[in-house]
Each structure stands twice: as C-alpha cells, then as structure tokens.
Amino acid sequence: MAKHVTIDDLKGQIGQEIGVSKWFEISQGTIDAFADITLDHQFIHIDPVKAKQTPFGGTIAHGFLTVSMFSAFAIDALPEIAGRAMGVNYGFDKLRMVSPVRSGARVRGRFTLKALESKNPKQHQLTYGVTVEVDGSDKPAVVADWVTLTYLA
C-alpha cells in the first residue's frame, strides 16, 4: 500500500490487510519498566527465578504491555492518511490475550481494516483487526478489534 492514502483510498481497502509492523523485542527491562509504571509487580513478570517454576518457564510480559504496543505497531505499519491532523484511540470491540509473550520474545502487529465510518467530512472511525504475532510461534499473543478516530485538518 502507498505511504500516503486518502480516506477514500482506505474505503476501498475494507476487509484487506493493510500493514504488518517490524518485529519489536519485549525485553525483561521493558517488562520491569512496565511493572513499575503500572504498579503490577506480580512475580510472573519480574522474578525470573520464581517464574521459572511456572508452566511458562520464565517471566512473561503483562498482557496490557503487549496491548500497549499497538500504537508502535501502527506507527510502523499503517499508511499515513493524507490531511490527518490527529488520531486517537476510541476503544476495542473485542480484545483477547490468547497466549503469553515470554521475556526476550519478538512481536509484531498485523492489521486488517475491518470498517471505516465517516462521522462527518473531518472525522472518521476506523476499526482494525489486529493480530499480535510472536516470532517463532503459531499462536498469536493478542487478537483485537481496535477502534480509532481520525481527524482531518
């Protein structure tokens, strides 16, 4: 897909994959920082010794950390919308954390444009089907329908 697209271009892409991000590593440092910011210090995320005794065999990323990567995935993978002044998160119609992301794993986002609703000529609601893939795994980490609002200048 072109680097810059119009809203009308996107309307023709509904139901199609429109972007796949690069791989991002989820390091233990990132997991620890997320634990500190969110005050979620459950051992499964931050204590490699105790976490090794679990079925995961080591520490795993917080599910919300994986979801928080959506913006980075989108910036990397999605085409720029011509005339866009800003975009905001609007929420999720569906969100499932299907499998854990182990410390040190690489993840990426795969985007399908599921819907595009024009609220008015300057405001558009886009729904993306997002799958977070884990390098080397057949099972995704997260599947979601992510709703965003795009405002044109």
N, C-alpha and C positions, 0 to 999 in steps of 0.2 A: 504494500500500500504506500501511496505517496506520503512524504513527510508532512505536508500541509494538506488538509482536506476541509471542505465546507460541510455544513450541516446537511445540505442536500446530497453531497457525496456519501456521507455516512448513512443516510436513509436507504441508499442502495446497497449497503453492506449488512443490513439487519440479517441475523442468522448465520453470519460468516465469522470466522476467526479473523481478528484484525490486528493482533500483535502477540508476540512472545518476548518476554524480557530476557536479558542476560542472566546468568547464574549469580546469585549472591550467597556468600558464605555466612552461616549463622554460627559465629564463634562463641566459645564459653565467655569471653569478655563481653560480647553483646548481650548474652543471656544474663550475666551478672548485672550489667548496667540496667537492663530492663527490670530485673528484680528490684534493684534499688529505687528506680523511678516509680514503680507501681506498688512498692512495699509488699510484694509477693515473693517471699523467701522460702517457699516450700522446698524441701531438700531435693526433690526430684529434679529441680532446676539448677541448684547451686552447690550441691555436695556430691562430687564425683565418687567418693568412697561409699557413701550410703546408697547413692543412685545405682551403683554397680550391682547391688543386691536385688534390684527390681527386675521385672521382665524386660525392661528396656536396655539393661546392661550398662547404663551410664546416664548422664544428665541429658535432659531434653529441653527444648525451647518452650516457653509459655505459648499456649495456643494464641493468645492475644498478641504476642510478639510476631508470630507468623502473619496474623491478620494485619498488623500494623505495617507490614512490608508492602501492602497493596499499593500505596502511594508511590513508593520507589519503583515497583514493577511498572506501574502505569506511566511514570515519567520516562522510563527507559523504553517501553514497548509501544505505547499508543501514539498515533499520529497527532500532530498539533492541529487544533481546529482554528481555521482562519477567522480572525476577528475576535477571538476569545479574550475577554477581559479578565475572567477568573473562573475557577471551578471549585465546587465544594462537595463534600460528602453529604449524602442525603440519607443513607442508611443501607439496610440489607433486607431483601425479601426472603432470602434463605442463606443460612450460613451453617456449615458443618465442619468440624475439625475431625477429619477422618483418621489420620494417623500422626504419630509424633514426629517431630523433627529433632534428630539427635544433634548434640553439640558437634560442631565441625561440618555438618552437612551443608550442601549447596541446594538452594531453592530458586525457583523462577516462577513467574506468573504467565499464564496463558489466557488470553482474553478473546471472548466471543461477544459481539454486540447483539444482545437479545432484544432490545427495544429502544426506541427513540421517540419521545413525545415532546412536541413543541408546545410549550405553555403559552408563549407569545413570541413575536419575532426575535426577541433578545434573550429569551430564557428557554432552555431545552433540558429535558430529563433523559438521561441515558442509563440504561441498565446493561451491565456487563456480566456475563457468565465468566467467573474467574476460577481457574483451577491452579492451585499451587502444587507444582511438581517438585519432588525430591530426587536429586541426581542419584541414579542407580536403583530407584525403587519403582515398581509398577503401580503402587498405590499412592494417590495424592495425599498431601498433608491437609489441604483445605479445599472445599468446593463452596462457592457462594454466588449469589446474585447480588451484585453491588450496584447501588443506585447513586448516581451523581447528578448534580445540576451544573450546567454550563451557561455562563452569562456572556453574551456578545457585547462588544463595545458599541 
